[in-house]
Amino acid sequence: MTTEPHSFETALAAAWPPSAWRDVPVLLAVSGGADSMALLRGVCSLRVSGNGGLFAAHFHHGLRGEEADADEAFVVEACRRLDVTCQVGRAQARRSASHAGQGPEAVARRARYAFLRQTAARLGARYLATAHTADDQAETILHRVVRGTGIAGLSGIPRTRRLGEALTLIRPMLAIRRSELMAYLAHLGQTYRVDASNADRRFTRNRLRHALLPRLARHFNPNVTGALLRLGALAGEVQGIVDHWVDELLDGCAQSVSADRVSIETAPLSGRARYLIREAMIALWRRQDWPLRSMGHAEWEALASMATGSAGQKRVFPGGIIALRRRDHLVLSAASRPEEGREGRNTSSPFA
């Protein structure tokens, strides 16, 4: 007698069909929490014979002592039972942060994703899958609304992102609610680890999750999460149209392009909407792999003003990017190419 698949597995298969990954190596990021355990169990249930391989990766951040040691042991044992090879990485984030002059959580997050990318490359993985859910998406969108963002930020976390020639980051659970995966884990009798720091309301994300979103649901809209998800989907559609226009604009005016220098013909920008010019500057920064995280609305607006203004203007932007307005060109050049903060839009980490 054939057992019907659980609705979670059906939703996961629809979002990421096994036929897309059965013949390539896949790496799953597994923390041991409920979300990642649902991803691990779901993918294992959908696994079919093929030429690929299924691997898990767990990163010990060095922040939570014995609790983190127990997380690692739990994930390693769970993977052993499921016949999944588990790769483990470790970092001493507090020690690293003291040298970097930054918070240990931020340093640990970067170290984790560096480990994931390095592990994926070593295994020849085609996909790196993370367990972000629809609730994570809604929280991210609300966070950006509160902090301040544009259309790109409102589109939320992208479902996929190219990390290299052969590696794609994928979030196959991005349309699945956390309540659905919790029901799935209960159905399986699958235990999971609980990170106590996720309840610490000193962190903005936790205050949004545990205080603001529930209050909005009680007093304003019971389906506020669904409303935020719809907003994100619509913003993503709009941004897709804008990106198409921006690509056409840049293809027509970007000249003398090299890794450290771009000359932009300013005549094609004349009469263009200010928003489109700002978006073109953002897209150019991404194409050049220049630092984005210190660039905000004021900086993009300044660039738009230089692109449409008079000759003779000069300004140095974050990351040492020098902008010089000549008679009919805006010349951008990198005085240096710092590694810090060069990935993604200025809306969030690419792995948010």
KOLTORGU-848652 format. One record per residue (C-alpha): residue in one letter; x, y, z. Coordinates in steps of 0.2 Angstrom, whole numbers, plus 5000, padded with zeros to 4 digits. Layout:
% residues N
<node r="A" x="X" y="Y" z="Z"/>
...
//
This chain:
% residues 352
<node r="M" x="5000" y="5000" z="5000"/>
<node r="T" x="5007" y="5017" z="4995"/>
<node r="T" x="5007" y="5030" z="5008"/>
<node r="E" x="5002" y="5047" z="5002"/>
<node r="P" x="5016" y="5060" z="5004"/>
<node r="H" x="5013" y="5073" z="5018"/>
<node r="S" x="5007" y="5090" z="5011"/>
<node r="F" x="5024" y="5098" z="5016"/>
<node r="E" x="5033" y="5086" z="5005"/>
<node r="T" x="5021" y="5090" z="4991"/>
<node r="A" x="5024" y="5108" z="4993"/>
<node r="L" x="5043" y="5106" z="4994"/>
<node r="A" x="5043" y="5095" z="4978"/>
<node r="A" x="5032" y="5108" z="4969"/>
<node r="A" x="5044" y="5122" z="4974"/>
<node r="W" x="5060" y="5112" z="4970"/>
<node r="P" x="5056" y="5096" z="4959"/>
<node r="P" x="5068" y="5082" z="4963"/>
<node r="S" x="5071" y="5080" z="4944"/>
<node r="A" x="5080" y="5097" z="4945"/>
<node r="W" x="5093" y="5091" z="4958"/>
<node r="R" x="5093" y="5071" z="4957"/>
<node r="D" x="5109" y="5071" z="4946"/>
<node r="V" x="5119" y="5085" z="4954"/>
<node r="P" x="5127" y="5086" z="4971"/>
<node r="V" x="5117" y="5096" z="4983"/>
<node r="L" x="5122" y="5104" z="5000"/>
<node r="L" x="5109" y="5108" z="5013"/>
<node r="A" x="5113" y="5120" z="5027"/>
<node r="V" x="5107" y="5112" z="5043"/>
<node r="S" x="5108" y="5121" z="5060"/>
<node r="G" x="5097" y="5108" z="5069"/>
<node r="G" x="5083" y="5120" z="5071"/>
<node r="A" x="5065" y="5116" z="5066"/>
<node r="D" x="5066" y="5125" z="5049"/>
<node r="S" x="5082" y="5116" z="5044"/>
<node r="M" x="5077" y="5099" z="5051"/>
<node r="A" x="5061" y="5100" z="5040"/>
<node r="L" x="5071" y="5104" z="5025"/>
<node r="L" x="5083" y="5089" z="5029"/>
<node r="R" x="5069" y="5077" z="5031"/>
<node r="G" x="5059" y="5083" z="5017"/>
<node r="V" x="5073" y="5083" z="5004"/>
<node r="C" x="5078" y="5065" z="5011"/>
<node r="S" x="5060" y="5059" z="5008"/>
<node r="L" x="5060" y="5066" z="4990"/>
<node r="R" x="5077" y="5059" z="4986"/>
<node r="V" x="5077" y="5048" z="4971"/>
<node r="S" x="5091" y="5038" z="4963"/>
<node r="G" x="5102" y="5048" z="4952"/>
<node r="N" x="5120" y="5053" z="4949"/>
<node r="G" x="5120" y="5067" z="4962"/>
<node r="G" x="5124" y="5067" z="4980"/>
<node r="L" x="5116" y="5074" z="4995"/>
<node r="F" x="5126" y="5082" z="5009"/>
<node r="A" x="5123" y="5092" z="5024"/>
<node r="A" x="5133" y="5106" z="5032"/>
<node r="H" x="5133" y="5112" z="5050"/>
<node r="F" x="5143" y="5127" z="5057"/>
<node r="H" x="5147" y="5129" z="5075"/>
<node r="H" x="5148" y="5148" z="5078"/>
<node r="G" x="5158" y="5147" z="5094"/>
<node r="L" x="5145" y="5158" z="5103"/>
<node r="R" x="5134" y="5147" z="5114"/>
<node r="G" x="5146" y="5135" z="5122"/>
<node r="E" x="5139" y="5118" z="5127"/>
<node r="E" x="5122" y="5122" z="5119"/>
<node r="A" x="5131" y="5124" z="5102"/>
<node r="D" x="5141" y="5108" z="5105"/>
<node r="A" x="5125" y="5099" z="5108"/>
<node r="D" x="5117" y="5106" z="5092"/>
<node r="E" x="5132" y="5100" z="5082"/>
<node r="A" x="5131" y="5082" z="5090"/>
<node r="F" x="5112" y="5082" z="5086"/>
<node r="V" x="5114" y="5087" z="5068"/>
<node r="V" x="5128" y="5074" z="5065"/>
<node r="E" x="5118" y="5060" z="5073"/>
<node r="A" x="5102" y="5065" z="5063"/>
<node r="C" x="5112" y="5065" z="5047"/>
<node r="R" x="5120" y="5048" z="5051"/>
<node r="R" x="5103" y="5040" z="5053"/>
<node r="L" x="5097" y="5047" z="5037"/>
<node r="D" x="5113" y="5042" z="5028"/>
<node r="V" x="5118" y="5059" z="5023"/>
<node r="T" x="5136" y="5064" z="5024"/>
<node r="C" x="5138" y="5079" z="5036"/>
<node r="Q" x="5152" y="5092" z="5035"/>
<node r="V" x="5155" y="5102" z="5051"/>
<node r="G" x="5164" y="5119" z="5052"/>
<node r="R" x="5169" y="5129" z="5068"/>
<node r="A" x="5173" y="5147" z="5071"/>
<node r="Q" x="5178" y="5157" z="5087"/>
<node r="A" x="5167" y="5172" z="5082"/>
<node r="R" x="5170" y="5182" z="5098"/>
<node r="R" x="5188" y="5181" z="5096"/>
<node r="S" x="5187" y="5186" z="5078"/>
<node r="A" x="5175" y="5200" z="5082"/>
<node r="S" x="5187" y="5207" z="5095"/>
<node r="H" x="5200" y="5209" z="5081"/>
<node r="A" x="5187" y="5215" z="5068"/>
<node r="G" x="5179" y="5228" z="5079"/>
<node r="Q" x="5162" y="5221" z="5075"/>
<node r="G" x="5148" y="5212" z="5084"/>
<node r="P" x="5151" y="5193" z="5086"/>
<node r="E" x="5134" y="5189" z="5077"/>
<node r="A" x="5139" y="5198" z="5061"/>
<node r="V" x="5156" y="5190" z="5061"/>
<node r="A" x="5149" y="5173" z="5064"/>
<node r="R" x="5136" y="5175" z="5050"/>
<node r="R" x="5149" y="5179" z="5038"/>
<node r="A" x="5160" y="5165" z="5044"/>
<node r="R" x="5146" y="5153" z="5042"/>
<node r="Y" x="5142" y="5157" z="5024"/>
<node r="A" x="5161" y="5157" z="5020"/>
<node r="F" x="5161" y="5139" z="5026"/>
<node r="L" x="5145" y="5135" z="5016"/>
<node r="R" x="5152" y="5142" z="5000"/>
<node r="Q" x="5169" y="5133" z="5003"/>
<node r="T" x="5161" y="5117" z="5007"/>
<node r="A" x="5150" y="5118" z="4992"/>
<node r="A" x="5165" y="5121" z="4981"/>
<node r="R" x="5175" y="5107" z="4988"/>
<node r="L" x="5160" y="5095" z="4985"/>
<node r="G" x="5156" y="5102" z="4968"/>
<node r="A" x="5139" y="5106" z="4974"/>
<node r="R" x="5127" y="5113" z="4961"/>
<node r="Y" x="5115" y="5119" z="4974"/>
<node r="L" x="5117" y="5126" z="4991"/>
<node r="A" x="5099" y="5125" z="5000"/>
<node r="T" x="5094" y="5135" z="5015"/>
<node r="A" x="5078" y="5133" z="5026"/>
<node r="H" x="5071" y="5151" z="5025"/>
<node r="T" x="5052" y="5151" z="5026"/>
<node r="A" x="5038" y="5162" z="5021"/>
<node r="D" x="5038" y="5169" z="5039"/>
<node r="D" x="5056" y="5174" z="5037"/>
<node r="Q" x="5051" y="5182" z="5021"/>
<node r="A" x="5037" y="5192" z="5029"/>
<node r="E" x="5048" y="5197" z="5044"/>
<node r="T" x="5062" y="5203" z="5032"/>
<node r="I" x="5050" y="5214" z="5022"/>
<node r="L" x="5043" y="5221" z="5038"/>
<node r="H" x="5061" y="5224" z="5044"/>
<node r="R" x="5065" y="5234" z="5028"/>
<node r="V" x="5049" y="5244" z="5029"/>
<node r="V" x="5053" y="5249" z="5047"/>
<node r="R" x="5072" y="5253" z="5043"/>
<node r="G" x="5068" y="5261" z="5026"/>
<node r="T" x="5069" y="5253" z="5009"/>
<node r="G" x="5065" y="5255" z="4991"/>
<node r="I" x="5056" y="5243" z="4979"/>
<node r="A" x="5070" y="5231" z="4978"/>
<node r="G" x="5070" y="5229" z="4997"/>
<node r="L" x="5052" y="5227" z="4997"/>
<node r="S" x="5054" y="5212" z="4986"/>
<node r="G" x="5062" y="5203" z="5000"/>
<node r="I" x="5073" y="5188" z="5000"/>
<node r="P" x="5076" y="5181" z="4982"/>
<node r="R" x="5072" y="5162" z="4980"/>
<node r="T" x="5088" y="5159" z="4971"/>
<node r="R" x="5105" y="5168" z="4969"/>
<node r="R" x="5120" y="5163" z="4958"/>
<node r="L" x="5135" y="5162" z="4969"/>
<node r="G" x="5147" y="5157" z="4955"/>
<node r="E" x="5148" y="5148" z="4938"/>
<node r="A" x="5142" y="5132" z="4945"/>
<node r="L" x="5134" y="5136" z="4962"/>
<node r="T" x="5116" y="5142" z="4965"/>
<node r="L" x="5109" y="5147" z="4982"/>
<node r="I" x="5091" y="5141" z="4983"/>
<node r="R" x="5078" y="5143" z="4996"/>
<node r="P" x="5065" y="5130" z="4992"/>
<node r="M" x="5054" y="5133" z="5007"/>
<node r="L" x="5052" y="5152" z="5004"/>
<node r="A" x="5033" y="5150" z="5000"/>
<node r="I" x="5030" y="5138" z="5015"/>
<node r="R" x="5023" y="5144" z="5032"/>
<node r="R" x="5032" y="5139" z="5048"/>
<node r="S" x="5016" y="5131" z="5054"/>
<node r="E" x="5016" y="5119" z="5040"/>
<node r="L" x="5034" y="5113" z="5043"/>
<node r="M" x="5030" y="5112" z="5062"/>
<node r="A" x="5015" y="5101" z="5058"/>
<node r="Y" x="5027" y="5090" z="5047"/>
<node r="L" x="5040" y="5088" z="5060"/>
<node r="A" x="5026" y="5083" z="5073"/>
<node r="H" x="5019" y="5070" z="5060"/>
<node r="L" x="5037" y="5062" z="5059"/>
<node r="G" x="5040" y="5063" z="5077"/>
<node r="Q" x="5056" y="5073" z="5072"/>
<node r="T" x="5064" y="5082" z="5086"/>
<node r="Y" x="5074" y="5098" z="5084"/>
<node r="R" x="5085" y="5110" z="5093"/>
<node r="V" x="5080" y="5127" z="5100"/>
<node r="D" x="5092" y="5142" z="5100"/>
<node r="A" x="5088" y="5152" z="5115"/>
<node r="S" x="5095" y="5168" z="5107"/>
<node r="N" x="5080" y="5168" z="5095"/>
<node r="A" x="5069" y="5173" z="5109"/>
<node r="D" x="5081" y="5187" z="5115"/>
<node r="R" x="5072" y="5204" z="5111"/>
<node r="R" x="5087" y="5214" z="5111"/>
<node r="F" x="5088" y="5209" z="5093"/>
<node r="T" x="5077" y="5218" z="5081"/>
<node r="R" x="5072" y="5203" z="5071"/>
<node r="N" x="5066" y="5194" z="5087"/>
<node r="R" x="5056" y="5210" z="5092"/>
<node r="L" x="5048" y="5210" z="5075"/>
<node r="R" x="5044" y="5191" z="5076"/>
<node r="H" x="5038" y="5190" z="5094"/>
<node r="A" x="5031" y="5208" z="5097"/>
<node r="L" x="5027" y="5218" z="5082"/>
<node r="L" x="5020" y="5205" z="5070"/>
<node r="P" x="5008" y="5197" z="5083"/>
<node r="R" x="5002" y="5215" z="5088"/>
<node r="L" x="4998" y="5219" z="5070"/>
<node r="A" x="4989" y="5203" z="5068"/>
<node r="R" x="4979" y="5206" z="5084"/>
<node r="H" x="4974" y="5224" z="5081"/>
<node r="F" x="4975" y="5227" z="5062"/>
<node r="N" x="4975" y="5212" z="5051"/>
<node r="P" x="4974" y="5194" z="5056"/>
<node r="N" x="4983" y="5190" z="5039"/>
<node r="V" x="4997" y="5203" z="5040"/>
<node r="T" x="5010" y="5189" z="5035"/>
<node r="G" x="5000" y="5186" z="5019"/>
<node r="A" x="4998" y="5204" z="5016"/>
<node r="L" x="5017" y="5206" z="5017"/>
<node r="L" x="5020" y="5192" z="5006"/>
<node r="R" x="5009" y="5199" z="4993"/>
<node r="L" x="5018" y="5215" z="4994"/>
<node r="G" x="5034" y="5207" z="4992"/>
<node r="A" x="5028" y="5197" z="4977"/>
<node r="L" x="5021" y="5213" z="4968"/>
<node r="A" x="5037" y="5222" z="4972"/>
<node r="G" x="5047" y="5208" z="4964"/>
<node r="E" x="5037" y="5209" z="4948"/>
<node r="V" x="5040" y="5228" z="4948"/>
<node r="Q" x="5058" y="5226" z="4951"/>
<node r="G" x="5059" y="5214" z="4937"/>
<node r="I" x="5052" y="5227" z="4925"/>
<node r="V" x="5064" y="5240" z="4931"/>
<node r="D" x="5079" y="5228" z="4930"/>
<node r="H" x="5075" y="5225" z="4912"/>
<node r="W" x="5074" y="5244" z="4908"/>
<node r="V" x="5090" y="5247" z="4918"/>
<node r="D" x="5100" y="5233" z="4908"/>
<node r="E" x="5095" y="5241" z="4892"/>
<node r="L" x="5100" y="5259" z="4898"/>
<node r="L" x="5117" y="5253" z="4905"/>
<node r="D" x="5120" y="5243" z="4889"/>
<node r="G" x="5118" y="5259" z="4879"/>
<node r="C" x="5128" y="5271" z="4889"/>
<node r="A" x="5142" y="5261" z="4899"/>
<node r="Q" x="5158" y="5262" z="4890"/>
<node r="S" x="5177" y="5258" z="4892"/>
<node r="V" x="5172" y="5245" z="4905"/>
<node r="S" x="5185" y="5236" z="4915"/>
<node r="A" x="5186" y="5229" z="4933"/>
<node r="D" x="5191" y="5246" z="4941"/>
<node r="R" x="5184" y="5259" z="4929"/>
<node r="V" x="5168" y="5263" z="4919"/>
<node r="S" x="5164" y="5278" z="4908"/>
<node r="I" x="5146" y="5282" z="4907"/>
<node r="E" x="5140" y="5292" z="4892"/>
<node r="T" x="5128" y="5305" z="4900"/>
<node r="A" x="5117" y="5310" z="4885"/>
<node r="P" x="5106" y="5294" z="4885"/>
<node r="L" x="5102" y="5298" z="4903"/>
<node r="S" x="5094" y="5315" z="4899"/>
<node r="G" x="5076" y="5315" z="4902"/>
<node r="R" x="5076" y="5298" z="4911"/>
<node r="A" x="5066" y="5296" z="4927"/>
<node r="R" x="5077" y="5300" z="4942"/>
<node r="Y" x="5072" y="5283" z="4950"/>
<node r="L" x="5078" y="5274" z="4934"/>
<node r="I" x="5095" y="5283" z="4935"/>
<node r="R" x="5097" y="5278" z="4953"/>
<node r="E" x="5093" y="5260" z="4949"/>
<node r="A" x="5106" y="5260" z="4935"/>
<node r="M" x="5119" y="5266" z="4947"/>
<node r="I" x="5115" y="5252" z="4959"/>
<node r="A" x="5115" y="5239" z="4945"/>
<node r="L" x="5132" y="5246" z="4939"/>
<node r="W" x="5139" y="5244" z="4957"/>
<node r="R" x="5133" y="5226" z="4957"/>
<node r="R" x="5140" y="5223" z="4940"/>
<node r="Q" x="5157" y="5230" z="4945"/>
<node r="D" x="5157" y="5221" z="4962"/>
<node r="W" x="5160" y="5237" z="4971"/>
<node r="P" x="5155" y="5239" z="4989"/>
<node r="L" x="5136" y="5242" z="4992"/>
<node r="R" x="5132" y="5241" z="5010"/>
<node r="S" x="5138" y="5258" z="5014"/>
<node r="M" x="5129" y="5266" z="5000"/>
<node r="G" x="5112" y="5273" z="5004"/>
<node r="H" x="5098" y="5284" z="4996"/>
<node r="A" x="5109" y="5300" z="4998"/>
<node r="E" x="5124" y="5292" z="4989"/>
<node r="W" x="5113" y="5286" z="4974"/>
<node r="E" x="5105" y="5302" z="4973"/>
<node r="A" x="5121" y="5311" z="4973"/>
<node r="L" x="5127" y="5300" z="4958"/>
<node r="A" x="5111" y="5303" z="4949"/>
<node r="S" x="5114" y="5322" z="4951"/>
<node r="M" x="5132" y="5320" z="4944"/>
<node r="A" x="5126" y="5310" z="4930"/>
<node r="T" x="5113" y="5323" z="4924"/>
<node r="G" x="5123" y="5339" z="4931"/>
<node r="S" x="5137" y="5350" z="4925"/>
<node r="A" x="5155" y="5345" z="4921"/>
<node r="G" x="5169" y="5347" z="4934"/>
<node r="Q" x="5161" y="5338" z="4949"/>
<node r="K" x="5171" y="5325" z="4958"/>
<node r="R" x="5166" y="5315" z="4973"/>
<node r="V" x="5173" y="5300" z="4982"/>
<node r="F" x="5160" y="5287" z="4987"/>
<node r="P" x="5161" y="5273" z="5001"/>
<node r="G" x="5174" y="5260" z="4996"/>
<node r="G" x="5185" y="5272" z="4988"/>
<node r="I" x="5175" y="5274" z="4972"/>
<node r="I" x="5179" y="5290" z="4963"/>
<node r="A" x="5166" y="5299" z="4952"/>
<node r="L" x="5172" y="5312" z="4940"/>
<node r="R" x="5159" y="5322" z="4929"/>
<node r="R" x="5167" y="5327" z="4913"/>
<node r="R" x="5159" y="5336" z="4898"/>
<node r="D" x="5149" y="5321" z="4891"/>
<node r="H" x="5154" y="5307" z="4903"/>
<node r="L" x="5153" y="5301" z="4921"/>
<node r="V" x="5169" y="5292" z="4925"/>
<node r="L" x="5169" y="5280" z="4939"/>
<node r="S" x="5185" y="5272" z="4945"/>
<node r="A" x="5190" y="5261" z="4960"/>
<node r="A" x="5205" y="5267" z="4970"/>
<node r="S" x="5205" y="5251" z="4979"/>
<node r="R" x="5194" y="5235" z="4980"/>
<node r="P" x="5190" y="5231" z="4998"/>
<node r="E" x="5183" y="5214" z="5001"/>
<node r="E" x="5171" y="5220" z="5015"/>
<node r="G" x="5152" y="5221" z="5010"/>
<node r="R" x="5154" y="5219" z="4991"/>
<node r="E" x="5140" y="5206" z="4989"/>
<node r="G" x="5122" y="5209" z="4986"/>
<node r="R" x="5111" y="5225" z="4986"/>
<node r="N" x="5112" y="5237" z="5000"/>
<node r="T" x="5095" y="5230" z="5007"/>
<node r="S" x="5102" y="5215" z="5016"/>
<node r="S" x="5115" y="5201" z="5016"/>
<node r="P" x="5113" y="5190" z="5001"/>
<node r="F" x="5110" y="5176" z="5013"/>
<node r="A" x="5097" y="5184" z="5023"/>
//
